[in-house]
Each structure stands twice: as C-alpha cells, then as structure tokens.
Amino acid sequence: MGIPDEPIIEIRPLTLEDIPNLPEIRPTYRADTILSLERSGSGYLVSWRLSERRLAQPFDKGGLYDFTPEAQAGIRERLKRGTAAYQRVAVLNGTRRVGLLDMTWQAWNETAFIWNLMVDLDFRRQGIGRRLWHLAVRAARAWNARAITLETQQTNIDACRFYARMGCRLVGLDEGMYANPTESPDAPITEFALFWAYPLR
Ligand SMILES: CC(C)(COP(=O)(O)OP(=O)(O)OC[C@H]1O[C@@H](n2cnc3c(N)ncnc32)[C@H](O)[C@@H]1OP(=O)(O)O)[C@@H](O)C(=O)NCCC(=O)NCCS
C-alpha cells in the first residue's frame, strides 16, 4: 500500500469559469461568543465599549455569506476591473475550490478593500487564510496602497481573531449598518459592522 499523497492547495488567479463554482466554498460560521456593544453618553459625546460575551445558544450565520447570484455578479463585475482588482482562489488538488480572496483598489482614498476572504468550513486553521492574506498585502503594496481595509461583523469572532492576528487594527464600528441603532442592542442579536485597517505606509 502506498502512502496517500499530501493534499496540494494551490492559489491561482480567479477566472470567469470559477465564479459559478464558488458555492463549493462554504463560507458560513458559528460562534459561541460574540462581541457585544455598550453605548453611553448622548448627542455627539458618545462612548462605545466592546466586550466578548458567551452566548447561551451559538450564533449561526446560516446562508448570509453564501455566494448567491447577486454575490457572484459583484465578483464578476470586479473581475472586469483588470489590474484594479486582485482575486485569487485556493484550489485543492487542482479540482475543488476551498478559498477565495477578492480585493479591489480604491483610488479615491488610496486603499485596497477586501470584499471577501473566505475559506471553506472544512479547510480552516490550515494556513490558507494566512496565505491569502499575505498575497493581499503583496498586491496592495504593488498598488502603493496606504492601507488595506475591510469589514467584519461582531458575530464573527473567528474572523476578528484572524484579522487581529494578521496585524490589522480595529478602527471603527457602525451600529446602524444592518439595523437601526437601539438602546438594547442584544435582544435578539442584531449584527453591526466592525472596520479594520492594516496600514502599509
Ligand atoms: C477568517 C478565516 C478566513 C480564517 O481562515 P483560516 O484559513 O482558517 O486561517 P489560518 O488557518 O490561516 O489562520 C491564521 C491565524 O489566524 C488566527 N485564527 C484563525 N482562525 C482562528 C480562530 N477560529 N480562532 C482563533 N484564532 C484564529 C490564528 O492565529 C491562526 O494561526 P494558527 O492556526 O497558527 O493559530 C476563516 O475562518 C473563514 O473563512 N471564516 C468564514 C468567512 C469569513 O468570516 N471571512 C472573513 C470576513 S470577509
């Protein structure tokens, strides 16, 4: 009996043919803890405080990150931007797509914006996210970008840990991104946006 071959994960440029096959990558997640937001003050003298909170029931992202036809249309539109987009797929043994990086150049503020950095459920914690991230940094430097910016939600604690580990700084939040800000933000869980930046110059 031979020794089974090591799986090979190659990262290559995204092509138009990849796009309808992106649902092979399952980008969903579950979280046992989330970041919770406390707001104090009023008017423009407001403070926000984040803390990590354990949930009684895990949060399940379900299909919200899925590669729907609308999401695919966005990725296709960005692919058409040529050198102002940097999109890579991670492919297992030349057949199955297991990761995606989807980033564009934003000339107006000299930043690179990551729309998607996703690794399939079964392929996480194997360094694929880190490989995609390092490629993103290299591409953003080639654009002479000032920074890489991106958004996560407070329910996505794995992504928060990942980006913090990659050296990103949490630079802001938007509690009104997905719902109207309320005085009792946690019942039930209302997602809000966290913004991250990785300075390059
Ligand atoms: C965030 C995500 C891309 C990370 O990809 P990944 O391939 O699992 O990440 P890596 O294996 O390269 O992890 C690199 C480092 O990040 C940190 N990290 C990654 N996932 C982590 C987790 N769940 N908990 C704690 N630390 C984590 C670790 O320090 C890890 O290094 P280590 O494994 O040597 O400890 C992946 O979890 C994912 O696809 N999530 C769903 C989609 C998503 O949320 N994308 C980001 C928003 S666009």
Ligand as a Chemical Component Dictionary entry (heavy atoms), coordinates in Angstrom:
data_LIG
# 
_chem_comp.id                   LIG 
_chem_comp.type                 NON-POLYMER 
_chem_comp.pdbx_formal_charge   0 
_chem_comp.three_letter_code    LIG 
# 
loop_
_chem_comp_atom.comp_id 
_chem_comp_atom.atom_id 
_chem_comp_atom.alt_atom_id 
_chem_comp_atom.type_symbol 
_chem_comp_atom.charge 
_chem_comp_atom.model_Cartn_x 
_chem_comp_atom.model_Cartn_y 
_chem_comp_atom.model_Cartn_z 
_chem_comp_atom.pdbx_ordinal 
LIG C1  C1  C 0 -11.398 34.084 8.888  1  
LIG C2  C2  C 0 -10.922 32.924 8.003  2  
LIG C3  C3  C 0 -10.730 33.450 6.563  3  
LIG C4  C4  C 0 -9.554  32.432 8.513  4  
LIG O1  O1  O 0 -9.048  31.474 7.588  5  
LIG P1  P1  P 0 -8.150  30.221 8.051  6  
LIG O2  O2  O 0 -7.609  29.584 6.819  7  
LIG O3  O3  O 0 -8.891  29.370 8.998  8  
LIG O4  O4  O 0 -6.970  30.982 8.840  9  
LIG P2  P2  P 0 -5.491  30.438 9.128  10 
LIG O5  O5  O 0 -5.509  28.967 9.345  11 
LIG O6  O6  O 0 -4.574  30.932 8.053  12 
LIG O7  O7  O 0 -5.180  31.182 10.493 13 
LIG C5  C5  C 0 -4.086  32.079 10.682 14 
LIG C6  C6  C 0 -4.075  32.507 12.139 15 
LIG O8  O8  O 0 -5.231  33.309 12.422 16 
LIG C7  C7  C 0 -5.704  33.008 13.738 17 
LIG N1  N1  N 0 -7.024  32.361 13.646 18 
LIG C8  C8  C 0 -7.677  31.952 12.525 19 
LIG N2  N2  N 0 -8.868  31.420 12.841 20 
LIG C9  C9  C 0 -8.966  31.476 14.186 21 
LIG C10 C10 C 0 -9.968  31.060 15.110 22 
LIG N3  N3  N 0 -11.088 30.453 14.696 23 
LIG N4  N4  N 0 -9.744  31.256 16.432 24 
LIG C11 C11 C 0 -8.599  31.817 16.857 25 
LIG N5  N5  N 0 -7.606  32.244 16.028 26 
LIG C12 C12 C 0 -7.801  32.068 14.709 27 
LIG C13 C13 C 0 -4.708  32.028 14.344 28 
LIG O9  O9  O 0 -3.708  32.782 14.991 29 
LIG C14 C14 C 0 -4.163  31.349 13.107 30 
LIG O10 O10 O 0 -2.879  30.802 13.295 31 
LIG P3  P3  P 0 -2.714  29.341 13.990 32 
LIG O11 O11 O 0 -3.714  28.429 13.339 33 
LIG O12 O12 O 0 -1.294  29.002 13.697 34 
LIG O13 O13 O 0 -3.013  29.560 15.442 35 
LIG C15 C15 C 0 -11.919 31.717 8.060  36 
LIG O14 O14 O 0 -12.220 31.438 9.412  37 
LIG C16 C16 C 0 -13.204 31.941 7.304  38 
LIG O15 O15 O 0 -13.270 31.744 6.090  39 
LIG N6  N6  N 0 -14.279 32.337 8.001  40 
LIG C17 C17 C 0 -15.606 32.481 7.361  41 
LIG C18 C18 C 0 -15.628 33.597 6.347  42 
LIG C19 C19 C 0 -15.155 34.891 6.979  43 
LIG O16 O16 O 0 -15.554 35.218 8.059  44 
LIG N7  N7  N 0 -14.273 35.643 6.286  45 
LIG C20 C20 C 0 -13.780 36.911 6.813  46 
LIG C21 C21 C 0 -14.737 38.021 6.627  47 
LIG S1  S1  S 0 -14.752 38.540 4.919  48 
# 
loop_
_chem_comp_bond.comp_id 
_chem_comp_bond.atom_id_1 
_chem_comp_bond.atom_id_2 
_chem_comp_bond.value_order 
_chem_comp_bond.pdbx_ordinal 
LIG C1  C2  SING 1  
LIG C2  C3  SING 2  
LIG C2  C4  SING 3  
LIG C2  C15 SING 4  
LIG C4  O1  SING 5  
LIG O1  P1  SING 6  
LIG P1  O2  DOUB 7  
LIG P1  O3  SING 8  
LIG P1  O4  SING 9  
LIG O4  P2  SING 10 
LIG P2  O5  DOUB 11 
LIG P2  O6  SING 12 
LIG P2  O7  SING 13 
LIG O7  C5  SING 14 
LIG C5  C6  SING 15 
LIG C6  O8  SING 16 
LIG C6  C14 SING 17 
LIG O8  C7  SING 18 
LIG C7  N1  SING 19 
LIG C7  C13 SING 20 
LIG N1  C8  SING 21 
LIG N1  C12 SING 22 
LIG C8  N2  DOUB 23 
LIG N2  C9  SING 24 
LIG C9  C10 SING 25 
LIG C9  C12 DOUB 26 
LIG C10 N3  SING 27 
LIG C10 N4  DOUB 28 
LIG N4  C11 SING 29 
LIG C11 N5  DOUB 30 
LIG N5  C12 SING 31 
LIG C13 O9  SING 32 
LIG C13 C14 SING 33 
LIG C14 O10 SING 34 
LIG O10 P3  SING 35 
LIG P3  O11 DOUB 36 
LIG P3  O12 SING 37 
LIG P3  O13 SING 38 
LIG C15 O14 SING 39 
LIG C15 C16 SING 40 
LIG C16 O15 DOUB 41 
LIG C16 N6  SING 42 
LIG N6  C17 SING 43 
LIG C17 C18 SING 44 
LIG C18 C19 SING 45 
LIG C19 O16 DOUB 46 
LIG C19 N7  SING 47 
LIG N7  C20 SING 48 
LIG C20 C21 SING 49 
LIG C21 S1  SING 50 
# 
